[in-house]
Amino acid sequence: MSNKRSLNRYGFTLVELLCVVCTVGLGTAAAAPKVNSTVHKTRIRSAGSAVNNAMMAARQSATLRGCSAVVHLGSGPNANIWVTTCKMSRTGVDTVSMNNVSLKFGVSLSSTSDSIVVTPVGLRADRVATTIKIRNTHGTTSDSVVVDVTGRVKRAS
C-alpha cells in the first residue's frame, strides 16, 4: 500500500468563483439599461391609466349626481389630476378623486387644456379633443394620451 492521500476535492476554487461572479456581473450590467427603460415606460403608461380613471370617475359622478363634473389637469413636475362635481345636496363643490401623478409615477404632464368638463349624460361639454403629454422626470421617455370629443381616453399613436 502507498502512503499517498486521496485528493478528493470538495467545493470550488477561488478562480472558479471569480469567473462565475464576473459572468453574472456582466449579464446584469448588460440588462440594466433595458430594465430601466421598461420601468420608465411602465410608469408613463400607469400615468395614462390614471387619466383614464379620472375620466371614468368624472363620467360616473356626473351621471349619478345629475350635474357636470370637471377633471382638472395639473401640469409640470408637480402635476395632480382631480375630479370635482356638485355635492349630493347640490350646494357647493365636492372633490371626488385626487391623484398626484408626478409623485406616484415620477412623471410630468402637459396638456392642451387645463380642465375637461363632463355633462350629466357622460359626454364632454366642449367637444374638443385634449392631448396630454406624459414625460418621465428625466425627460428621456414620453407618451401622449388623447381625450377625444366623447370623453374616451386613447393612447396617441
N, C-alpha and C positions, 0 to 999 in steps of 0.2 A: 504494500500500500504506500501511496505517496502522501506526503505531508502538505500538499497544496490545498489551499482553501477554495471552496467553491465560490465563484464570483457571481452569485445571484444578485441581480440588480433590481432594486425597488425604488420607484419614484422617477423623477425626471431630472435631467441635468440643468444647470443654470442657463446654458446656451439654448436648450430646447424651450425653456420657459420664456426667455427673452424673444425668441423667434415668434412664439405664439402671441405675446403681448404686443409686439410691433405689428404683426399682421392684423390683429383686432383694432389697434390704434389707427392704422392706415384705412381700414374699412370704415371706421367711424368718421374719420376726417373727410373721406370722400362723400359720405352720405349726409353730413351735417348741413350743407347749403340747401340740398333738396328738401330736407325736413323743415328747415327754417322757412323756405318759400311756401311749403304746404301749410304751415301754421298761419302765415300771413294771409294766404288765400282763404283759409277756413274762417278766420276772424272777419274778413271782409264779407264773406257770404253770410255769416251769422248776423252781422250788422244789417245786411239786406233783409234778412228774415225778421229782424226787429222792426224794420219799416213796415213790412207786410203785416206783422202782428198789430202794430199801432193802427193801420188802416182797417183791419178786421175789428178791432175794439171800437173804433170810431163808428164804423158802419153798424155794428151791433147796438151800441148805446144810442145812436141816432134813431134807429128804427124802434127800439124798445121804449124810449122816452118820448118819442114823437116830436123831437126838436133837433136842430142841427148840432153836429159835433165838429170839432176842429182838431186836426192833427197839426201840432206845432213842431217845426223842424229847426233845431238849433244848427249853427254852423261853426266850423273851425275845429280846433283840437279839444274843445270842451263842449262838444255837441250833446244836446239832450233831445229826445223825442217824447212829447207828452200829448195826451188827448184830453180835451175839455169839452164839456157839454152842460146843458141845463140840469139843475137838480131835479129830483123827482117831484118836488113841490113847485117847480117851475119858477122859483125865485132864487136868483143867484147862479153861480157857475160852480160846477163840480169837476175836479180833476179825476179822470177815470183811470189813467195809467201814466206812468213816467218811467223812462228808461235812459240812463246815462250811457249812451253807446260808446262814447270816447273812452270812458273809464273801464267799461265792461269788456270791450273788444279791442282797445288800443288803436282806434281809427279816428279820422276826422271827416266831417261831412261838409259838402257844399251843395246847394240846390238852387234851382231856378225860381223857387217860391219859398217863402218862409212859413207858410201855412196852407193847409188843404181843408176846405170846408166840405162836409158830407151832409147831405139833406136827409130829412126823416124817411125818405124812401130808399136810402142807402146809396145814392149816387152823388157824384161831385157836383157842387153848385156852380163852379166856374167853367166847367167843360174845357179845361186847358190841361194838357199833359205837363207833369212836373218831372224833371230829371234830377236825380240825387246822385252825386258822385261821392263814392266812399273810397278813402285812401288810407293806407296804414300810416302810422305816425312817422315812419322813416321816409315816406314818400316813394318807395320803390315799387309798390304794387297798388293797383286801383281797379275799381269796377264801378259800374253805374247801374242803377235801377230806375225804371220809369213807372210813375203812377199815371196810368192812362186816363182818358176823359171819363171813363166809367168808374174809376177808383181802384182798378185792379193793378197790382204791382207785378212788373215783369223785369227780368234781367235784360239790360240793354246788350245788344249784340254788335 
